[in-house]
Amino acid sequence: MSDVDPLVSTAWLQDHLGAPDVRIVDASWFLPDEQRDGRHEYALAHIPGALFFDIDEIADDTNPLPHMLPSPARFASRMRQMGLGDGTRIVVYDAKGMFSAPRVWWTFRAMGHEDVVVLDGGLPKWIAEGRPVEDGLPPPRERHFTVRYQSDLVRNIDQVKGALSAGREQIVDARPAARFTAESPEPRPGLRGGHMPGARSVPASSLLAPDGVMLSKDKLKALFEAAGVDPSRPVIATCGSGVSAATIALALARMGRPRTAVYDGSWTEWGGLADTPVVTGPA
C-alpha cells in the first residue's frame, strides 16, 4: 500500500515550471481512426519545456504488435538522448486529458523510474485555465538514465493464461463496455470481439470526471467494487493495445495499490489468436 498520489495538479506544475529537477513529457497519442498526429500537435503547442515521447517509436521494433515495451537498453538510450535522466521528477501529460499519458507513466515505472507522475486533466485543462504554451522544439541535452526493469509490472500472454487458470490475479479490461461484450467491433481488423473468461469491465473513460480529471479515491473504489473487482487483490490490467490499461493501473495506484501489472499485448494479441478463449456478453 502507498499514500503517494501519482497525479499532480495544473497549479502544481505551473509553480514548478523551469525547476531543475522537474522534466515534462508530452505523451500525446491517438487511435488511427482519429486522424491526429501527436508529434505535429506537440510542435504547434505544448507546455513550456515539454519533450515529446513517441510511444510508437520508443518501442520494441522487432515485435509485430503495436508499441510494445522496448528493451531496457533501447529505452535507456532514447531517454539519455532526450535528456530524461536520474534524479528528476517526470511529469507526463497528453492532449486528450488522460489517455496515453498513463501508458508512459507505467513505462517509466516498468523501467525503474519511480519519480514519475501524470498531470491531472492534461493539456486540455492546462489550456482551459489560460496557462502558457509554446511551440518549437527544446534543444536536446543528454543525461544519464539508469534502467532497473520491474518485471512484476509487466505480463505476457503465458502469464495471463496462467493467471486465468489459477485465479491468482483479477483481469480488468479498460476497453469500452460495448467492445468488452462484443456488441461493437474492434477497431483493428482481424480481432475477435469479446473478452477473456472471468475478466471484469472497467472502461478507462469511467475513471474520469467530465472535465477529464481522475475521480476521487472513494469514487474509484466504489466504481471498481461495482464492477466486481476487489482493489485489495492483485490485478492485471488489459485493453486494446496496452495504452488505456495503464489508466487502470494509475487509478489503482491512486487508491494505494501502485504495483498493478499491465498485459502489454492486450486484446490485439489475445483477440488476434485462434486458440485463446473468448467469451461475449457482460461479465
Backbone as numpy.savetxt, mean C-alpha at the origin, in Angstrom:
# Nx Ny Nz CAx CAy CAz Cx Cy Cz
1.77 -5.43 19.66 0.93 -4.24 19.66 1.81 -2.99 19.66
1.28 -1.92 19.04 2.04 -0.68 18.96 1.08 0.50 19.01
1.50 1.57 19.69 0.70 2.80 19.75 1.18 3.84 18.75
2.13 3.49 17.89 2.68 4.44 16.93 1.72 4.56 15.75
1.23 5.78 15.49 0.31 6.01 14.38 1.11 6.07 13.08
0.75 5.26 12.07 1.49 5.29 10.81 1.08 6.43 9.89
0.23 7.33 10.37 -0.24 8.47 9.58 0.24 9.78 10.19
0.47 10.77 9.32 0.72 12.14 9.80 -0.24 13.07 9.08
-0.53 14.20 9.71 -1.48 15.16 9.16 -0.79 16.11 8.19
-1.61 16.80 7.41 -1.07 17.82 6.50 -0.43 18.95 7.30
-1.00 19.29 8.45 -0.41 20.35 9.28 0.97 19.94 9.78
1.09 18.69 10.20 2.42 18.21 10.66 3.43 18.32 9.54
3.04 17.87 8.34 4.01 17.88 7.24 4.42 19.30 6.87
3.46 20.23 6.85 3.84 21.61 6.51 4.82 22.16 7.53
4.61 21.82 8.80 5.54 22.28 9.85 6.94 21.70 9.67
7.04 20.58 8.95 8.34 19.90 8.80 8.89 19.97 7.37
8.29 20.79 6.51 8.85 20.97 5.18 10.28 21.51 5.29
11.19 20.90 4.60 12.57 21.37 4.63 13.39 20.84 5.79
12.78 20.07 6.70 13.55 19.50 7.82 14.57 18.52 7.27
15.81 18.57 7.75 16.87 17.72 7.17 16.65 16.23 7.36
15.85 15.84 8.35 15.63 14.42 8.60 14.28 13.93 8.09
13.60 14.72 7.25 12.32 14.33 6.67 12.44 14.34 5.15
12.05 13.24 4.53 12.03 13.15 3.07 10.61 12.78 2.64
10.13 13.43 1.58 8.76 13.25 1.11 8.77 12.48 -0.20
7.85 11.55 -0.32 7.78 10.69 -1.50 6.37 10.75 -2.09
6.30 11.06 -3.39 5.05 11.01 -4.14 4.94 9.62 -4.75
3.96 8.85 -4.30 3.80 7.46 -4.73 2.60 7.29 -5.65
2.22 8.34 -6.37 1.00 8.29 -7.18 1.08 7.21 -8.26
0.03 6.43 -8.36 -0.10 5.34 -9.33 -1.57 5.16 -9.62
-1.89 4.81 -10.86 -3.28 4.70 -11.27 -3.51 3.39 -12.01
-4.75 2.91 -11.94 -5.13 1.73 -12.70 -5.09 2.06 -14.19
-4.82 1.06 -15.04 -4.69 1.32 -16.47 -5.90 2.01 -17.09
-7.11 1.67 -16.64 -8.30 2.25 -17.26 -8.56 3.70 -16.82
-7.76 4.20 -15.87 -7.93 5.60 -15.45 -7.23 6.57 -16.41
-6.32 6.06 -17.22 -5.62 6.87 -18.22 -5.00 8.13 -17.60
-4.32 7.92 -16.48 -3.56 8.99 -15.82 -2.12 8.52 -15.63
-1.20 9.46 -15.66 0.23 9.16 -15.56 0.77 9.81 -14.29
1.12 8.97 -13.32 1.59 9.50 -12.04 2.83 10.34 -12.16
3.79 9.90 -12.95 5.04 10.66 -13.09 4.79 12.02 -13.75
3.92 12.04 -14.76 3.61 13.30 -15.44 2.91 14.27 -14.48
1.95 13.77 -13.72 1.24 14.64 -12.78 2.17 15.14 -11.68
3.09 14.29 -11.25 4.09 14.70 -10.26 4.92 15.87 -10.78
5.36 15.79 -12.04 6.19 16.85 -12.61 5.45 18.18 -12.69
4.13 18.12 -12.83 3.33 19.35 -12.92 3.10 19.98 -11.55
2.89 19.17 -10.53 2.60 19.71 -9.20 2.81 18.65 -8.14
3.69 18.93 -7.19 3.91 18.01 -6.07 4.25 18.82 -4.81
4.17 18.17 -3.68 4.54 18.82 -2.42 6.01 19.20 -2.48
6.38 20.40 -2.04 7.77 20.86 -2.17 8.78 19.84 -1.63
9.76 19.54 -2.46 10.83 18.62 -2.08 10.53 17.15 -2.30
9.30 16.83 -2.71 8.93 15.42 -2.87 9.69 14.77 -4.02
10.00 13.49 -3.86 10.62 12.66 -4.88 9.59 11.67 -5.39
9.68 11.29 -6.67 8.69 10.38 -7.23 9.14 8.94 -7.12
8.25 8.10 -6.59 8.50 6.67 -6.43 7.59 5.93 -7.41
8.19 5.32 -8.43 7.44 4.61 -9.47 7.35 3.14 -9.09
6.16 2.70 -8.65 6.04 1.31 -8.18 6.15 0.30 -9.31
5.96 0.73 -10.55 6.14 -0.18 -11.67 7.61 -0.32 -12.06
8.41 0.71 -11.78 9.83 0.67 -12.13 10.69 0.13 -10.99
10.37 0.51 -9.76 11.10 0.00 -8.59 10.43 -1.32 -8.18
10.68 -2.33 -8.98 9.97 -3.60 -8.86 10.85 -4.72 -9.40
10.38 -5.94 -9.25 11.09 -7.12 -9.76 10.81 -7.24 -11.26
11.75 -6.80 -12.10 11.52 -6.81 -13.55 11.69 -8.19 -14.16
12.00 -9.21 -13.34 12.08 -10.58 -13.86 10.77 -11.34 -13.66
9.83 -10.74 -12.96 8.56 -11.40 -12.64 7.47 -10.87 -13.57
6.69 -11.75 -14.20 5.65 -11.28 -15.11 4.47 -10.62 -14.40
4.33 -10.82 -13.10 3.26 -10.17 -12.36 3.59 -8.69 -12.16
2.57 -7.84 -12.07 2.83 -6.39 -11.99 3.42 -5.95 -10.65
4.35 -5.01 -10.74 4.98 -4.32 -9.60 5.21 -5.20 -8.36
5.80 -6.36 -8.57 6.18 -7.21 -7.44 7.38 -6.58 -6.72
7.53 -6.90 -5.44 8.64 -6.34 -4.66 9.97 -6.57 -5.37
10.83 -5.55 -5.43 12.15 -5.75 -6.02 13.04 -6.53 -5.05
14.17 -6.98 -5.57 15.16 -7.60 -4.69 15.69 -6.54 -3.73
16.17 -6.94 -2.55 16.76 -5.96 -1.63 17.88 -5.16 -2.28
18.71 -5.79 -3.12 19.81 -5.08 -3.74 19.30 -4.01 -4.71
18.29 -4.35 -5.51 17.73 -3.37 -6.45 17.09 -2.22 -5.69
16.37 -2.55 -4.62 15.70 -1.50 -3.85 16.73 -0.56 -3.23
17.77 -1.11 -2.63 18.80 -0.28 -2.00 19.47 0.63 -3.02
19.73 0.11 -4.20 20.37 0.90 -5.25 19.49 2.06 -5.69
18.20 1.80 -5.90 17.29 2.86 -6.34 17.08 3.89 -5.25
17.01 3.46 -3.98 16.83 4.43 -2.90 18.08 5.30 -2.76
19.25 4.71 -2.91 20.48 5.49 -2.84 20.51 6.55 -3.93
20.12 6.18 -5.14 20.10 7.13 -6.25 19.09 8.26 -6.01
17.97 7.93 -5.38 16.95 8.94 -5.11 17.31 9.84 -3.94
18.23 9.39 -3.11 18.58 10.17 -1.93 17.73 9.86 -0.72
17.13 8.66 -0.72 16.35 8.22 0.43 17.20 7.23 1.21
17.60 7.62 2.40 18.54 6.77 3.11 18.26 6.62 4.58
19.25 6.07 5.26 19.14 5.80 6.68 19.01 7.11 7.47
18.37 7.01 8.62 18.27 8.16 9.52 17.27 9.21 9.11
16.35 8.88 8.20 15.34 9.85 7.78 13.94 9.32 8.04
13.02 10.24 8.29 11.59 9.89 8.32 11.05 10.11 6.92
10.46 9.08 6.35 9.92 9.16 5.01 8.40 9.31 5.09
7.89 10.36 4.44 6.45 10.63 4.41 5.97 10.36 2.99
5.02 9.44 2.84 4.53 9.02 1.53 3.11 9.54 1.32
2.85 10.03 0.12 1.49 10.46 -0.22 1.20 10.06 -1.66
-0.07 10.18 -2.07 -0.41 9.97 -3.48 -1.49 10.95 -3.91
-1.74 10.99 -5.22 -2.62 11.99 -5.81 -4.10 11.65 -5.69
-4.42 10.45 -5.18 -5.82 10.07 -5.02 -6.29 10.21 -3.57
-5.37 10.49 -2.67 -5.72 10.66 -1.26 -5.12 9.58 -0.41
-5.49 8.33 -0.67 -4.87 7.19 -0.01 -5.18 5.95 -0.83
-4.34 5.70 -1.82 -4.55 4.58 -2.72 -3.27 3.79 -2.91
-2.27 4.40 -3.51 -0.99 3.71 -3.73 0.05 4.04 -2.67
-0.13 5.12 -1.91 0.84 5.47 -0.87 1.03 4.35 0.15
-0.04 3.68 0.61 0.18 2.59 1.57 1.06 1.47 1.01
0.98 1.22 -0.30 1.83 0.19 -0.91 3.30 0.56 -0.74
3.66 1.82 -0.95 5.05 2.24 -0.80 5.45 2.25 0.67
4.54 2.65 1.54 4.77 2.56 3.00 5.12 1.13 3.39
4.33 0.17 2.90 4.59 -1.24 3.20 5.91 -1.70 2.60
6.22 -1.24 1.38 7.47 -1.63 0.73 8.67 -1.20 1.56
8.68 0.04 2.03 9.79 0.50 2.87 9.90 -0.36 4.12
8.78 -0.69 4.73 8.82 -1.48 5.95 9.28 -2.91 5.65
8.87 -3.47 4.52 9.34 -4.80 4.13 10.85 -4.82 3.91
11.41 -3.67 3.55 12.85 -3.56 3.36 13.57 -3.09 4.63
12.83 -3.00 5.72 13.46 -2.74 7.01 13.53 -1.29 7.44
12.93 -0.38 6.69 12.93 1.04 7.09 11.63 1.30 7.84
11.72 1.39 9.16 10.53 1.51 10.01 10.01 2.94 10.12
10.88 3.93 9.97 10.44 5.32 10.16 9.84 5.85 8.86
8.66 5.33 8.53 7.94 5.72 7.34 6.47 5.87 7.69
5.85 6.93 7.19 4.45 7.23 7.51 3.73 7.65 6.23
2.40 7.65 6.28 1.57 8.05 5.15 0.89 9.37 5.49
0.84 10.28 4.51 0.15 11.55 4.69 -1.35 11.32 4.63
-2.05 11.57 5.72 -3.49 11.32 5.81 -4.23 12.29 4.88
-4.97 11.74 3.92 -5.70 12.57 2.97 -4.91 12.89 1.71
-3.60 12.69 1.74 -2.77 12.82 0.57 -2.78 14.18 -0.10
-2.43 14.19 -1.38 -2.32 15.43 -2.13 -3.66 16.17 -2.26
-4.80 15.48 -2.45 -6.06 16.22 -2.54 -6.35 17.07 -1.30
-6.12 16.53 -0.11 -6.35 17.29 1.12 -5.34 18.44 1.22
-4.09 18.17 0.86 -3.05 19.19 0.89 -3.42 20.39 0.02
-3.86 20.11 -1.20 -4.23 21.18 -2.14 -5.51 21.88 -1.70
-6.49 21.11 -1.22 -7.76 21.71 -0.78 -7.55 22.70 0.36
-6.51 22.49 1.16 -6.21 23.39 2.28 -5.34 24.57 1.86
-5.03 24.67 0.57 -4.24 25.79 0.08 -2.77 25.73 0.42
-2.26 24.53 0.65 -0.85 24.39 1.00 0.00 24.39 -0.27
1.30 24.67 -0.15 2.13 24.91 -1.35 2.44 23.65 -2.15
2.56 23.84 -3.47 3.06 22.80 -4.37 4.11 23.43 -5.27
4.88 22.59 -5.92 5.88 23.07 -6.87 5.92 22.13 -8.06
6.55 22.59 -9.15 6.74 21.72 -10.31 8.23 21.44 -10.47
8.58 20.78 -11.57 9.98 20.47 -11.79 10.45 19.27 -10.99
11.74 18.99 -11.11 12.33 17.81 -10.46 13.44 18.24 -9.51
13.39 17.81 -8.25 14.48 18.14 -7.32 15.79 17.52 -7.78
16.92 18.18 -7.53 18.21 17.58 -7.91 18.50 16.33 -7.09
19.01 15.28 -7.74 19.31 14.05 -6.99 20.51 14.23 -6.07
20.48 13.57 -4.93 21.63 13.57 -4.02 21.67 12.20 -3.35
22.69 11.45 -3.66 22.76 10.07 -3.20 22.94 10.00 -1.69
22.35 8.93 -1.13 22.45 8.70 0.31 22.40 7.21 0.56
23.15 6.73 1.53 23.21 5.29 1.80 21.89 4.79 2.38
21.44 3.64 1.86 20.22 3.00 2.36 20.55 1.56 2.72
20.27 1.18 3.96 20.54 -0.17 4.44 19.26 -0.99 4.41
19.27 -2.11 3.71 18.11 -2.99 3.65 18.21 -4.07 4.72
17.12 -4.26 5.43 16.99 -5.37 6.38 15.65 -6.04 6.07
15.65 -6.95 5.13 14.42 -7.53 4.59 13.59 -8.19 5.69
12.31 -7.86 5.73 11.38 -8.36 6.75 10.44 -9.38 6.12
10.84 -10.62 6.13 10.08 -11.66 5.43 8.70 -11.87 6.03
8.51 -11.52 7.30 7.21 -11.74 7.92 6.13 -10.82 7.37
6.50 -9.77 6.64 5.53 -8.83 6.08 5.11 -9.21 4.66
5.68 -10.28 4.12 5.44 -10.66 2.73 4.98 -12.12 2.68
3.98 -12.39 1.84 3.53 -13.76 1.62 3.52 -14.08 0.13
3.95 -15.32 -0.21 3.85 -15.79 -1.58 2.68 -16.77 -1.68
2.45 -17.29 -2.87 1.25 -18.11 -3.08 1.28 -19.40 -2.27
2.45 -20.02 -2.12 2.53 -21.25 -1.34 2.22 -20.99 0.14
2.68 -19.87 0.64 2.40 -19.52 2.03 0.91 -19.23 2.24
0.27 -18.62 1.24 -1.16 -18.35 1.34 -1.95 -19.65 1.30
-1.55 -20.56 0.42 -2.22 -21.88 0.39 -2.09 -22.58 1.73
-0.89 -22.50 2.32 -0.68 -23.12 3.63 -1.53 -22.47 4.71
-1.65 -21.15 4.65 -2.46 -20.45 5.64 -3.93 -20.83 5.51
-4.41 -21.00 4.28 -5.80 -21.38 4.07 -6.08 -22.77 4.63
-5.16 -23.70 4.41 -5.38 -25.07 4.87 -5.25 -25.21 6.38
-4.36 -24.40 6.97 -4.11 -24.52 8.40 -4.98 -23.59 9.24
-5.53 -22.54 8.63 -6.34 -21.59 9.38 -5.54 -20.74 10.35
-4.24 -20.62 10.09 -3.40 -19.85 11.03 -3.61 -18.35 10.91
-3.89 -17.91 9.68 -4.01 -16.47 9.43 -5.32 -16.20 8.69
-5.89 -15.04 8.96 -7.10 -14.62 8.28 -6.73 -13.96 6.94
-7.47 -14.28 5.89 -7.27 -13.65 4.59 -8.28 -12.52 4.45
-7.79 -11.30 4.27 -8.67 -10.14 4.14 -8.44 -9.50 2.77
-9.51 -9.39 2.00 -9.46 -8.95 0.61 -9.90 -7.49 0.51
-9.05 -6.65 -0.08 -9.30 -5.21 -0.16 -10.00 -4.78 -1.44
-10.28 -5.71 -2.36 -10.95 -5.33 -3.60 -12.38 -4.86 -3.34
-12.98 -4.12 -4.28 -14.39 -3.76 -4.15 -15.25 -5.00 -3.95
-16.32 -4.86 -3.18 -17.16 -6.00 -2.82 -17.69 -6.74 -4.03
-18.04 -6.03 -5.10 -18.61 -6.69 -6.28 -17.59 -7.56 -7.01
-16.32 -7.23 -6.90 -15.29 -8.10 -7.47 -15.06 -9.31 -6.56
-15.14 -9.11 -5.26 -15.00 -10.20 -4.30 -16.06 -11.27 -4.53
-17.30 -10.84 -4.79 -18.41 -11.77 -4.99 -18.49 -12.29 -6.42
-17.74 -11.68 -7.34 -17.76 -11.98 -8.78 -18.97 -11.39 -9.48
-19.65 -10.45 -8.84 -20.74 -9.74 -9.52 -20.20 -8.78 -10.58
-18.99 -8.27 -10.37 -18.32 -7.42 -11.35 -17.07 -8.14 -11.85
-16.71 -7.97 -13.12 -15.53 -8.66 -13.66 -14.24 -8.01 -13.17
-13.17 -8.76 -13.22 -11.85 -8.24 -12.91 -11.38 -7.29 -14.03
-10.67 -6.21 -13.67 -10.22 -5.28 -14.71 -9.11 -5.83 -15.58
-8.40 -6.84 -15.10 -7.34 -7.45 -15.90 -7.89 -8.68 -16.62
-7.60 -8.82 -17.90 -8.14 -9.95 -18.65 -7.55 -11.27 -18.18
-8.34 -12.34 -18.33 -7.86 -13.68 -18.03 -7.97 -14.10 -16.59
-8.58 -13.27 -15.74 -8.70 -13.61 -14.32 -10.11 -14.08 -14.00
-10.20 -15.15 -13.22 -11.50 -15.59 -12.74 -12.05 -14.62 -11.72
-13.35 -14.57 -11.58 -13.97 -13.73 -10.55 -14.18 -14.52 -9.27
-14.30 -13.80 -8.16 -14.55 -14.44 -6.88 -13.45 -14.19 -5.88
-13.30 -15.10 -4.92 -12.32 -14.91 -3.86 -11.84 -16.26 -3.33
-10.83 -16.22 -2.49 -10.30 -17.43 -1.87 -11.29 -17.96 -0.84
-11.40 -19.28 -0.72 -12.28 -19.84 0.30 -11.90 -19.35 1.70
-12.87 -18.85 2.43 -12.62 -18.38 3.79 -12.18 -16.93 3.89
-11.90 -16.27 2.75 -11.48 -14.87 2.80 -12.62 -13.98 3.24
-12.27 -12.84 3.82 -13.24 -11.84 4.24 -13.06 -10.58 3.40
-14.15 -9.88 3.15 -14.12 -8.69 2.30 -14.12 -7.42 3.14
-13.04 -6.65 3.00 -12.95 -5.31 3.61 -12.41 -4.38 2.51
-13.29 -3.83 1.67 -12.82 -2.95 0.59 -11.98 -1.80 1.13
-10.87 -1.53 0.45 -9.97 -0.46 0.92 -10.69 0.87 1.04
-11.63 1.12 0.12 -12.34 2.41 0.15 -13.19 2.56 1.41
-13.61 1.44 2.01 -14.45 1.52 3.21 -13.67 1.96 4.44
-12.35 1.97 4.34 -11.50 2.36 5.47 -11.29 3.87 5.54
-11.82 4.59 4.56 -11.60 6.02 4.46 -12.89 6.80 4.64
-12.77 7.98 5.23 -13.88 8.91 5.35 -14.12 9.58 3.99
-15.26 10.26 3.81 -15.53 10.91 2.52 -14.46 11.90 2.07
-13.74 12.51 3.02 -12.70 13.47 2.63 -11.35 12.81 2.37
-11.30 11.46 2.37 -10.09 10.75 2.02 -9.16 10.43 3.16
-9.45 10.87 4.38 -8.62 10.53 5.53 -9.08 9.18 6.08
-8.18 8.51 6.78 -8.52 7.19 7.31 -9.42 7.33 8.53
-10.31 6.35 8.68 -11.23 6.34 9.82 -10.48 6.24 11.14
-11.16 6.60 12.22 -10.58 6.50 13.56 -10.37 5.04 13.92
-9.56 4.82 14.95 -9.28 3.46 15.39 -10.55 2.71 15.76
-11.46 3.36 16.48 -12.69 2.71 16.90 -13.57 2.33 15.71
-13.66 3.22 14.73 -14.47 2.92 13.55 -13.84 1.81 12.71
-12.52 1.81 12.62 -11.84 0.74 11.91 -12.09 -0.61 12.57
-11.98 -0.64 13.89 -12.21 -1.88 14.63 -13.62 -2.41 14.38
-14.60 -1.52 14.42 -15.98 -1.94 14.20 -16.18 -2.45 12.78
-15.52 -1.82 11.82 -15.66 -2.23 10.42 -15.07 -3.62 10.20
-13.88 -3.86 10.72 -13.26 -5.17 10.57 -14.10 -6.25 11.25
-14.55 -5.98 12.45 -15.34 -6.98 13.18 -16.65 -7.28 12.47
-17.27 -6.26 11.86 -18.51 -6.48 11.13 -18.29 -7.36 9.90
-17.07 -7.34 9.37 -16.73 -8.18 8.22 -16.30 -9.58 8.64
-16.29 -9.86 9.94 -15.89 -11.18 10.42 -14.41 -11.34 10.63
-13.69 -10.22 10.76 -12.24 -10.25 10.97 -11.93 -9.92 12.42
-11.10 -10.72 13.05 -10.65 -10.46 14.41 -9.31 -9.71 14.34
-9.31 -8.40 14.62 -8.07 -7.63 14.47 -6.93 -8.08 15.38
-7.24 -8.86 16.41 -6.19 -9.32 17.32 -5.44 -10.54 16.79
-5.96 -11.15 15.71 -5.33 -12.33 15.12 -4.57 -11.95 13.85
-3.56 -12.76 13.47 -2.78 -12.44 12.27 -3.63 -12.38 11.00
-3.24 -11.48 10.12 -3.96 -11.24 8.87 -2.98 -11.28 7.71
-3.42 -11.86 6.58 -2.75 -11.70 5.29 -3.67 -10.84 4.45
-3.19 -9.70 3.99 -3.99 -8.80 3.16 -3.75 -9.11 1.70
-4.82 -9.08 0.91 -4.74 -9.32 -0.52 -5.65 -8.35 -1.24
-5.47 -8.26 -2.56 -6.31 -7.35 -3.36 -6.18 -7.77 -4.82
-6.16 -6.81 -5.76 -6.02 -7.15 -7.16 -4.59 -7.43 -7.56
-3.68 -6.51 -7.20 -2.27 -6.68 -7.59 -1.30 -6.25 -6.50
-1.76 -6.27 -5.24 -0.86 -5.97 -4.12 -0.75 -4.51 -3.77
-1.60 -3.64 -4.34 -1.54 -2.21 -4.02 -2.50 -1.89 -2.88
-3.81 -2.04 -3.10 -4.77 -1.66 -2.05 -4.73 -2.60 -0.85
-4.14 -3.79 -0.99 -3.96 -4.67 0.17 -3.18 -3.96 1.26
-2.24 -3.10 0.86 -1.43 -2.39 1.85 -2.26 -1.41 2.66
-3.42 -0.97 2.15 -4.30 -0.11 2.95 -4.88 -0.90 4.12
-5.15 -2.20 3.91 -5.55 -3.06 5.02 -4.45 -3.10 6.07
-3.21 -3.31 5.62 -2.08 -3.36 6.55 -1.91 -2.04 7.28
-2.11 -0.93 6.58 -1.98 0.40 7.21 -3.06 0.60 8.26
-4.29 0.21 7.95 -5.39 0.36 8.91 -5.14 -0.48 10.15
-4.67 -1.70 9.97 -4.39 -2.55 11.14 -3.22 -1.99 11.94
-2.23 -1.40 11.26 -1.13 -0.75 11.99 -1.65 0.40 12.82
-2.60 1.14 12.28 -3.18 2.24 13.05 -3.91 1.72 14.29
-4.40 0.50 14.20 -5.11 -0.12 15.32 -4.16 -0.83 16.27
-2.85 -0.72 16.04 -1.88 -1.32 16.94 -1.36 -2.66 16.50
-1.64 -3.06 15.23 -1.16 -4.34 14.69 -0.26 -4.06 13.49
1.02 -3.69 13.73 1.88 -3.20 12.64 2.53 -4.27 11.78
2.32 -5.55 12.06 3.07 -6.59 11.33 2.16 -7.40 10.40
1.21 -6.77 9.76 0.33 -7.46 8.83 1.07 -7.77 7.53
0.94 -9.00 7.05 1.60 -9.43 5.82 0.71 -9.12 4.62
1.34 -8.87 3.48 0.64 -8.65 2.21 1.01 -9.78 1.25
-0.01 -10.34 0.61 0.20 -11.33 -0.45 0.54 -10.55 -1.72
1.80 -10.56 -2.10 2.28 -9.67 -3.15 1.65 -9.97 -4.50
1.49 -11.24 -4.85 0.89 -11.58 -6.14 -0.59 -11.31 -6.22
-1.27 -11.40 -5.07 -2.70 -11.13 -4.92 -3.54 -11.79 -6.01
-4.68 -11.17 -6.37 -5.62 -11.84 -7.27 -5.10 -11.97 -8.69
-4.16 -11.11 -9.09 -3.58 -11.25 -10.42 -2.90 -12.60 -10.56
-2.28 -13.07 -9.49 -1.67 -14.39 -9.51 -2.70 -15.47 -9.24
-3.43 -15.34 -8.13 -4.36 -16.38 -7.70 -5.46 -16.61 -8.73
-6.10 -15.54 -9.16 -7.21 -15.66 -10.10 -6.79 -15.99 -11.52
-5.48 -15.88 -11.80 -4.98 -16.19 -13.13 -4.55 -17.64 -13.31
-4.58 -18.41 -12.23 -4.21 -19.82 -12.29 -5.46 -20.70 -12.38
-5.31 -21.86 -12.99 -6.45 -22.75 -13.18 -6.68 -23.67 -11.99
-5.68 -23.86 -11.14 -5.79 -24.87 -10.09 -5.93 -24.29 -8.69
-6.09 -22.98 -8.54 -6.30 -22.40 -7.23 -7.79 -22.36 -6.91
-8.17 -22.69 -5.67 -9.60 -22.70 -5.35 -10.20 -21.31 -5.33
-11.36 -21.16 -5.94 -12.07 -19.89 -6.04 -13.54 -20.12 -5.73
-14.12 -19.26 -4.92 -15.55 -19.30 -4.65 -16.15 -17.94 -4.98
-17.45 -17.92 -5.20 -18.14 -16.68 -5.53 -19.22 -16.40 -4.48
-19.82 -15.23 -4.59 -20.83 -14.84 -3.62 -20.21 -14.19 -2.39
-21.03 -13.84 -1.40 -20.50 -13.20 -0.20 -19.69 -14.15 0.66
-18.93 -13.58 1.58 -18.09 -14.41 2.47 -18.95 -15.27 3.37
